[in-house]
Amino acid sequence: MATRERRLAEFDGQGDPEPDQAVQVLCEDHSGTYQLPFPCVFTDGEWRNAETGSMVEARVVGWRLPRTA
């Protein structure tokens, strides 16, 4: 299992992403860290699902530009 520090290092976005730029986000709760399975945007101080526009109701602790396979 990946350590919290290693996961945070993989989500190396600095500051906030460009408005409406779709990115991958890392969230954290009492169980640990996890990547959301959908792209997100940071708009008007809120994280939102880039596909549906729904607000992300999780604590985002990191972001990165999408990785290509």
mmCIF file of the C-alpha atoms, coordinates in Angstrom:
data_MODEL
# 
_entry.id   MODEL 
# 
loop_
_atom_site.group_PDB 
_atom_site.id 
_atom_site.type_symbol 
_atom_site.label_atom_id 
_atom_site.label_alt_id 
_atom_site.label_comp_id 
_atom_site.label_asym_id 
_atom_site.label_entity_id 
_atom_site.label_seq_id 
_atom_site.pdbx_PDB_ins_code 
_atom_site.Cartn_x 
_atom_site.Cartn_y 
_atom_site.Cartn_z 
_atom_site.occupancy 
_atom_site.B_iso_or_equiv 
_atom_site.pdbx_formal_charge 
_atom_site.auth_seq_id 
_atom_site.auth_comp_id 
_atom_site.auth_asym_id 
_atom_site.auth_atom_id 
_atom_site.pdbx_PDB_model_num 
ATOM 1  C CA . MET A 1 1  ? 0.000   0.000  0.000   1.00 0.00 ? 1  MET A CA 1 
ATOM 2  C CA . ALA A 1 2  ? 1.291   3.442  -0.908  1.00 0.00 ? 2  ALA A CA 1 
ATOM 3  C CA . THR A 1 3  ? 2.226   5.735  1.912   1.00 0.00 ? 3  THR A CA 1 
ATOM 4  C CA . ARG A 1 4  ? 0.505   9.080  2.373   1.00 0.00 ? 4  ARG A CA 1 
ATOM 5  C CA . GLU A 1 5  ? 3.744   10.934 1.666   1.00 0.00 ? 5  GLU A CA 1 
ATOM 6  C CA . ARG A 1 6  ? 4.339   9.071  -1.598  1.00 0.00 ? 6  ARG A CA 1 
ATOM 7  C CA . ARG A 1 7  ? 0.783   9.716  -2.795  1.00 0.00 ? 7  ARG A CA 1 
ATOM 8  C CA . LEU A 1 8  ? 1.076   13.407 -1.921  1.00 0.00 ? 8  LEU A CA 1 
ATOM 9  C CA . ALA A 1 9  ? 4.358   13.595 -3.848  1.00 0.00 ? 9  ALA A CA 1 
ATOM 10 C CA . GLU A 1 10 ? 2.607   12.149 -6.926  1.00 0.00 ? 10 GLU A CA 1 
ATOM 11 C CA . PHE A 1 11 ? -0.033  14.910 -6.771  1.00 0.00 ? 11 PHE A CA 1 
ATOM 12 C CA . ASP A 1 12 ? 2.428   17.744 -7.149  1.00 0.00 ? 12 ASP A CA 1 
ATOM 13 C CA . GLY A 1 13 ? 0.217   20.621 -8.306  1.00 0.00 ? 13 GLY A CA 1 
ATOM 14 C CA . GLN A 1 14 ? 1.281   23.909 -6.773  1.00 0.00 ? 14 GLN A CA 1 
ATOM 15 C CA . GLY A 1 15 ? -1.282  26.458 -5.648  1.00 0.00 ? 15 GLY A CA 1 
ATOM 16 C CA . ASP A 1 16 ? -4.577  26.227 -7.511  1.00 0.00 ? 16 ASP A CA 1 
ATOM 17 C CA . PRO A 1 17 ? -4.930  24.934 -11.086 1.00 0.00 ? 17 PRO A CA 1 
ATOM 18 C CA . GLU A 1 18 ? -5.989  27.288 -13.858 1.00 0.00 ? 18 GLU A CA 1 
ATOM 19 C CA . PRO A 1 19 ? -9.720  28.059 -13.708 1.00 0.00 ? 19 PRO A CA 1 
ATOM 20 C CA . ASP A 1 20 ? -11.799 25.320 -15.336 1.00 0.00 ? 20 ASP A CA 1 
ATOM 21 C CA . GLN A 1 21 ? -8.718  23.159 -16.073 1.00 0.00 ? 21 GLN A CA 1 
ATOM 22 C CA . ALA A 1 22 ? -9.603  19.472 -15.588 1.00 0.00 ? 22 ALA A CA 1 
ATOM 23 C CA . VAL A 1 23 ? -7.167  17.775 -13.197 1.00 0.00 ? 23 VAL A CA 1 
ATOM 24 C CA . GLN A 1 24 ? -6.861  14.608 -11.126 1.00 0.00 ? 24 GLN A CA 1 
ATOM 25 C CA . VAL A 1 25 ? -7.351  15.110 -7.394  1.00 0.00 ? 25 VAL A CA 1 
ATOM 26 C CA . LEU A 1 26 ? -6.220  13.276 -4.291  1.00 0.00 ? 26 LEU A CA 1 
ATOM 27 C CA . CYS A 1 27 ? -8.620  13.271 -1.349  1.00 0.00 ? 27 CYS A CA 1 
ATOM 28 C CA . GLU A 1 28 ? -8.218  12.213 2.251   1.00 0.00 ? 28 GLU A CA 1 
ATOM 29 C CA . ASP A 1 29 ? -10.559 11.003 4.980   1.00 0.00 ? 29 ASP A CA 1 
ATOM 30 C CA . HIS A 1 30 ? -10.329 8.921  8.160   1.00 0.00 ? 30 HIS A CA 1 
ATOM 31 C CA . SER A 1 31 ? -9.539  5.808  6.057   1.00 0.00 ? 31 SER A CA 1 
ATOM 32 C CA . GLY A 1 32 ? -6.627  7.322  4.148   1.00 0.00 ? 32 GLY A CA 1 
ATOM 33 C CA . THR A 1 33 ? -5.929  8.927  0.773   1.00 0.00 ? 33 THR A CA 1 
ATOM 34 C CA . TYR A 1 34 ? -7.601  8.114  -2.515  1.00 0.00 ? 34 TYR A CA 1 
ATOM 35 C CA . GLN A 1 35 ? -7.803  9.474  -6.051  1.00 0.00 ? 35 GLN A CA 1 
ATOM 36 C CA . LEU A 1 36 ? -11.241 10.393 -7.341  1.00 0.00 ? 36 LEU A CA 1 
ATOM 37 C CA . PRO A 1 37 ? -12.194 8.361  -10.436 1.00 0.00 ? 37 PRO A CA 1 
ATOM 38 C CA . PHE A 1 38 ? -13.244 11.435 -12.428 1.00 0.00 ? 38 PHE A CA 1 
ATOM 39 C CA . PRO A 1 39 ? -11.564 14.700 -13.463 1.00 0.00 ? 39 PRO A CA 1 
ATOM 40 C CA . CYS A 1 40 ? -12.229 17.795 -11.351 1.00 0.00 ? 40 CYS A CA 1 
ATOM 41 C CA . VAL A 1 41 ? -12.040 21.556 -11.835 1.00 0.00 ? 41 VAL A CA 1 
ATOM 42 C CA . PHE A 1 42 ? -11.382 24.268 -9.267  1.00 0.00 ? 42 PHE A CA 1 
ATOM 43 C CA . THR A 1 43 ? -13.833 27.115 -9.869  1.00 0.00 ? 43 THR A CA 1 
ATOM 44 C CA . ASP A 1 44 ? -14.759 30.009 -7.598  1.00 0.00 ? 44 ASP A CA 1 
ATOM 45 C CA . GLY A 1 45 ? -12.929 28.421 -4.663  1.00 0.00 ? 45 GLY A CA 1 
ATOM 46 C CA . GLU A 1 46 ? -14.697 25.044 -4.974  1.00 0.00 ? 46 GLU A CA 1 
ATOM 47 C CA . TRP A 1 47 ? -13.714 21.670 -6.368  1.00 0.00 ? 47 TRP A CA 1 
ATOM 48 C CA . ARG A 1 48 ? -16.270 20.289 -8.824  1.00 0.00 ? 48 ARG A CA 1 
ATOM 49 C CA . ASN A 1 49 ? -16.676 17.170 -10.937 1.00 0.00 ? 49 ASN A CA 1 
ATOM 50 C CA . ALA A 1 50 ? -15.581 18.284 -14.420 1.00 0.00 ? 50 ALA A CA 1 
ATOM 51 C CA . GLU A 1 51 ? -18.192 16.063 -16.077 1.00 0.00 ? 51 GLU A CA 1 
ATOM 52 C CA . THR A 1 52 ? -21.311 16.755 -13.976 1.00 0.00 ? 52 THR A CA 1 
ATOM 53 C CA . GLY A 1 53 ? -20.526 20.062 -12.273 1.00 0.00 ? 53 GLY A CA 1 
ATOM 54 C CA . SER A 1 54 ? -21.377 18.543 -8.874  1.00 0.00 ? 54 SER A CA 1 
ATOM 55 C CA . MET A 1 55 ? -19.421 19.859 -5.897  1.00 0.00 ? 55 MET A CA 1 
ATOM 56 C CA . VAL A 1 56 ? -16.783 17.479 -4.542  1.00 0.00 ? 56 VAL A CA 1 
ATOM 57 C CA . GLU A 1 57 ? -17.752 16.682 -0.969  1.00 0.00 ? 57 GLU A CA 1 
ATOM 58 C CA . ALA A 1 58 ? -14.365 15.373 0.084   1.00 0.00 ? 58 ALA A CA 1 
ATOM 59 C CA . ARG A 1 59 ? -11.224 17.001 1.444   1.00 0.00 ? 59 ARG A CA 1 
ATOM 60 C CA . VAL A 1 60 ? -8.895  17.557 -1.516  1.00 0.00 ? 60 VAL A CA 1 
ATOM 61 C CA . VAL A 1 61 ? -5.254  17.405 -0.412  1.00 0.00 ? 61 VAL A CA 1 
ATOM 62 C CA . GLY A 1 62 ? -3.500  17.461 -3.798  1.00 0.00 ? 62 GLY A CA 1 
ATOM 63 C CA . TRP A 1 63 ? -3.945  17.743 -7.536  1.00 0.00 ? 63 TRP A CA 1 
ATOM 64 C CA . ARG A 1 64 ? -2.009  17.035 -10.720 1.00 0.00 ? 64 ARG A CA 1 
ATOM 65 C CA . LEU A 1 65 ? -2.411  17.367 -14.434 1.00 0.00 ? 65 LEU A CA 1 
ATOM 66 C CA . PRO A 1 66 ? -3.958  14.262 -16.018 1.00 0.00 ? 66 PRO A CA 1 
ATOM 67 C CA . ARG A 1 67 ? -1.513  11.426 -16.603 1.00 0.00 ? 67 ARG A CA 1 
ATOM 68 C CA . THR A 1 68 ? -1.551  9.778  -20.002 1.00 0.00 ? 68 THR A CA 1 
ATOM 69 C CA . ALA A 1 69 ? -1.486  6.019  -20.256 1.00 0.00 ? 69 ALA A CA 1 
# 
